Amino acid sequence: MTKDELLPFIEFNNEKEKEEAEFYISVKGVALHCRVLDFLGFLFSLGEKVQWHKVSKLLRTDKATRDVIYIYLATLEEYIRAFVSNKYGNDLQQNFWINGRGERNRIKDNIERGQELFEVLENTEFSCLIKQVENLPIEDRTQLFGDSYCKKNLVAVKELRNAVSHHKFLAGYKLKTCSVDGFEGCSLIDNIKNLRQLLPERYRYGKNGKGGITAELNKIGINLDRNDMYHTTRGTKHENSRQKIKRNSGRYKYKIR
């Protein structure tokens, strides 16, 4: 489908909206906008039209969500590096160091060459850093993440970072299954909750209990503790159809109007 073929399916309130749509379809792609329309429950075969403000609002909120998640993924990465370097910076003779793919990810070799541990970890890609964490003694993993630690949760947060780093449309992205509070799910909200539980306490809720990733997401209309998201009814079905979920509650409330 081309831009000219897509535009007739979108309803505009004024010429300014149409100009905006033409611009963003050109710079973000026809395929992305088709995904958004699909997520909103639009069917091309019925000859319907979807209002542009719904499309643009979903795209804006999705980007805002990625921006918040990106900050706290960076916080998690810094936390892991700090923990490992603080504990082993002066005690490098360990048998759990690994070598990943690529020169920058050869943690064991770079340590043996005499590089400072913090510098080695700072240059290590996130995926390799997660593999290194998985190779640490179990007491370290427990100290880092408490009861939230399991390999499944680290795999899930790695995939979330991959999606965010590549600017994926998160609302429609297939994420990994993670475990939060004893329940398993693969929805976006499950994965954000997984990220939250892996963070140090202060970054989850803030110093006074009213900050952190929880408050930052509240600002853009996402309430993790009420499972409020910005999706549509089609979005609910889209996510729930992919969830391996064992709870009866936790369905989403939707904000697109």
C-alpha positions as CSV (number, residue, x, y, z in Angstrom):
1,M,0.0,0.0,0.0
2,T,1.2,3.5,-0.8
3,K,0.6,6.8,1.1
4,D,-2.0,7.9,-1.5
5,E,-3.8,4.6,-1.1
6,L,-3.8,4.8,2.7
7,L,-5.0,8.4,3.1
8,P,-8.6,7.8,1.8
9,F,-9.1,5.5,4.8
10,I,-8.3,8.3,7.3
11,E,-10.9,10.9,8.4
12,F,-9.6,14.4,9.0
13,N,-11.3,17.3,10.8
14,N,-9.4,19.9,8.9
15,E,-6.6,20.4,6.3
16,K,-4.0,20.8,9.0
17,E,-4.7,17.3,10.2
18,K,-4.3,16.0,6.7
19,E,-1.0,17.8,6.2
20,E,0.2,16.4,9.5
21,A,-0.8,12.8,8.5
22,E,0.9,13.2,5.1
23,F,4.1,14.3,6.8
24,Y,4.2,11.5,9.5
25,I,3.3,8.8,7.0
26,S,6.2,10.0,4.9
27,V,8.8,10.0,7.7
28,K,7.5,7.1,9.8
29,G,6.2,4.8,7.0
30,V,3.0,3.5,5.5
31,A,3.6,0.1,7.1
32,L,3.7,1.5,10.6
33,H,0.5,3.4,10.2
34,C,-1.1,0.3,8.8
35,R,-0.1,-1.5,12.0
36,V,-1.6,1.2,14.1
37,L,-4.9,1.0,12.1
38,D,-4.9,-2.7,12.6
39,F,-4.3,-2.3,16.3
40,L,-7.2,0.1,16.5
41,G,-9.4,-2.5,15.0
42,F,-9.8,-1.0,11.6
43,L,-10.7,-3.3,8.6
44,F,-9.8,-2.0,5.2
45,S,-12.2,-4.5,3.6
46,L,-15.2,-2.8,5.1
47,G,-14.3,0.5,3.5
48,E,-14.4,2.3,6.9
49,K,-12.5,5.4,7.9
50,V,-10.5,6.0,11.1
51,Q,-10.1,9.4,12.7
52,W,-6.6,10.8,12.4
53,H,-6.6,12.1,16.0
54,K,-6.9,8.5,17.3
55,V,-4.0,7.4,15.2
56,S,-1.8,10.3,16.2
57,K,-2.7,10.0,19.8
58,L,-1.8,6.4,19.9
59,L,1.5,7.0,18.2
60,R,2.4,9.9,20.6
61,T,1.6,7.9,23.6
62,D,3.5,4.9,22.4
63,K,6.6,7.1,21.8
64,A,6.2,8.7,25.3
65,T,6.0,5.2,26.8
66,R,9.2,4.2,25.0
67,D,10.9,7.3,26.2
68,V,10.1,6.6,29.8
69,I,11.0,2.9,29.5
70,Y,14.3,3.8,27.9
71,I,15.4,5.9,30.8
72,Y,14.7,3.1,33.3
73,L,16.3,0.5,31.2
74,A,19.4,2.6,31.3
75,T,19.0,2.8,35.1
76,L,18.8,-0.9,35.3
77,E,22.0,-1.3,33.2
78,E,23.8,1.2,35.4
79,Y,22.6,-0.6,38.5
80,I,23.9,-4.0,37.2
81,R,27.3,-2.5,36.3
82,A,27.6,-0.7,39.6
83,F,26.8,-3.9,41.6
84,V,29.3,-6.1,39.8
85,S,32.1,-3.6,39.7
86,N,31.6,-2.6,43.3
87,K,31.8,-6.2,44.5
88,Y,34.5,-7.6,42.2
89,G,36.5,-4.5,41.1
90,N,39.3,-5.4,43.6
91,D,38.7,-9.2,43.4
92,L,39.0,-10.0,39.7
93,Q,40.2,-13.6,39.9
94,Q,36.8,-15.3,39.4
95,N,35.8,-18.2,37.2
96,F,32.4,-16.8,36.2
97,W,33.6,-14.1,33.7
98,I,32.4,-14.8,30.2
99,N,33.3,-13.9,26.6
100,G,30.5,-12.7,24.4
101,R,30.5,-12.0,20.7
102,G,32.6,-9.1,19.5
103,E,35.7,-7.5,21.1
104,R,33.7,-5.2,23.4
105,N,31.8,-8.2,24.8
106,R,34.9,-10.3,25.7
107,I,34.6,-9.6,29.4
108,K,37.0,-12.3,30.5
109,D,39.7,-11.5,28.0
110,N,39.4,-7.7,28.6
111,I,39.8,-8.2,32.3
112,E,42.9,-10.4,31.7
113,R,44.4,-7.7,29.5
114,G,44.3,-5.4,32.6
115,Q,41.3,-3.2,31.8
116,E,39.4,-1.8,34.8
117,L,36.3,-3.9,35.5
118,F,33.9,-0.9,35.4
119,E,35.3,0.2,32.0
120,V,34.9,-3.4,30.7
121,L,31.3,-3.5,31.8
122,E,30.6,0.0,30.6
123,N,31.6,-1.1,27.1
124,T,29.7,-4.3,27.2
125,E,26.4,-4.5,25.3
126,F,23.3,-5.0,27.4
127,S,22.5,-8.5,26.0
128,C,26.0,-9.7,27.0
129,L,25.7,-8.0,30.4
130,I,22.6,-9.9,31.1
131,K,24.4,-13.2,30.2
132,Q,27.1,-12.2,32.6
133,V,24.6,-11.7,35.3
134,E,23.1,-15.1,34.6
135,N,26.6,-16.5,35.2
136,L,27.1,-14.8,38.6
137,P,26.7,-16.8,41.8
138,I,23.1,-17.3,42.8
139,E,23.6,-15.1,45.9
140,D,24.6,-12.2,43.7
141,R,21.6,-12.6,41.5
142,T,19.3,-12.7,44.5
143,Q,21.0,-9.7,46.0
144,L,20.5,-7.8,42.8
145,F,16.9,-8.6,42.1
146,G,15.5,-10.4,45.2
147,D,12.5,-12.7,44.6
148,S,12.1,-11.1,41.1
149,Y,15.1,-13.0,39.8
150,C,14.6,-15.8,37.3
151,K,16.1,-16.3,33.9
152,K,12.7,-15.8,32.2
153,N,12.5,-12.2,33.6
154,L,16.0,-11.3,32.4
155,V,15.2,-12.7,28.9
156,A,12.0,-10.6,28.9
157,V,13.7,-7.3,29.9
158,K,16.4,-7.9,27.3
159,E,13.7,-8.2,24.6
160,L,11.9,-5.1,25.9
161,R,15.2,-3.2,25.6
162,N,15.6,-4.5,22.0
163,A,12.1,-3.3,21.1
164,V,12.6,0.2,22.7
165,S,16.1,0.6,21.3
166,H,14.8,-0.1,17.8
167,H,11.8,2.3,18.2
168,K,9.3,-0.5,17.7
169,F,5.5,0.2,18.0
170,L,5.2,-1.2,21.5
171,A,1.5,-1.5,21.6
172,G,1.6,-4.1,18.9
173,Y,5.0,-5.7,19.6
174,K,5.2,-9.4,20.7
175,L,7.2,-9.4,23.9
176,K,8.5,-12.3,26.0
177,T,6.7,-14.0,28.9
178,C,7.7,-12.8,32.3
179,S,6.7,-13.5,35.9
180,V,5.4,-10.7,38.1
181,D,4.0,-11.3,41.6
182,G,3.6,-15.0,40.8
183,F,1.6,-14.5,37.6
184,E,2.9,-15.0,34.1
185,G,2.1,-12.7,31.1
186,C,3.7,-11.4,27.9
187,S,1.7,-8.1,27.5
188,L,3.3,-4.7,27.4
189,I,2.1,-3.9,30.9
190,D,3.4,-7.2,32.3
191,N,6.8,-6.4,30.8
192,I,6.9,-2.9,32.2
193,K,6.0,-4.3,35.6
194,N,8.9,-6.8,35.2
195,L,11.3,-3.9,34.5
196,R,10.0,-2.1,37.5
197,Q,10.5,-5.1,39.9
198,L,14.1,-5.5,38.6
199,L,14.9,-1.9,39.5
200,P,16.2,-0.7,42.9
201,E,13.2,0.2,45.2
202,R,13.7,4.0,44.9
203,Y,13.5,3.8,41.1
204,R,10.2,1.9,41.3
205,Y,8.2,4.3,43.3
206,G,10.5,7.2,44.2
207,K,12.1,8.2,47.4
208,N,8.8,9.2,49.0
209,G,6.7,6.5,47.3
210,K,5.3,9.0,44.7
211,G,8.0,8.9,42.0
212,G,10.1,6.6,40.0
213,I,8.9,4.8,36.8
214,T,5.4,4.4,38.3
215,A,4.9,8.2,38.6
216,E,6.5,8.9,35.2
217,L,4.1,6.5,33.4
218,N,1.2,8.0,35.4
219,K,2.0,11.3,33.7
220,I,1.3,9.9,30.3
221,G,-1.9,8.0,31.3
222,I,-0.5,4.6,32.2
223,N,-1.3,3.4,35.7
224,L,0.6,0.1,36.3
225,D,-1.1,-0.7,39.6
226,R,-4.6,-0.4,38.0
227,N,-3.4,-1.9,34.7
228,D,-4.6,1.2,32.8
229,M,-3.2,1.4,29.3
230,Y,-3.9,3.6,26.3
231,H,-5.1,0.8,24.1
232,T,-8.4,0.1,22.3
233,T,-10.8,-2.7,22.5
234,R,-9.0,-4.4,19.6
235,G,-5.8,-3.8,21.5
236,T,-7.2,-5.7,24.5
237,K,-8.0,-8.7,22.4
238,H,-4.6,-8.4,20.6
239,E,-2.7,-8.6,23.8
240,N,-4.9,-11.0,25.7
241,S,-4.7,-13.5,22.8
242,R,-0.9,-13.6,23.3
243,Q,-0.9,-13.8,27.1
244,K,-0.1,-16.9,29.0
245,I,-1.8,-15.5,32.0
246,K,-3.3,-17.2,35.1
247,R,-5.1,-14.3,36.7
248,N,-8.7,-13.2,36.3
249,S,-8.1,-9.6,37.0
250,G,-5.6,-7.2,35.5
251,R,-7.5,-6.4,32.3
252,Y,-6.8,-3.0,30.8
253,K,-8.9,0.1,30.7
254,Y,-8.6,2.1,27.5
255,K,-7.9,5.7,26.9
256,I,-8.3,6.3,23.1
257,R,-11.3,8.5,22.5
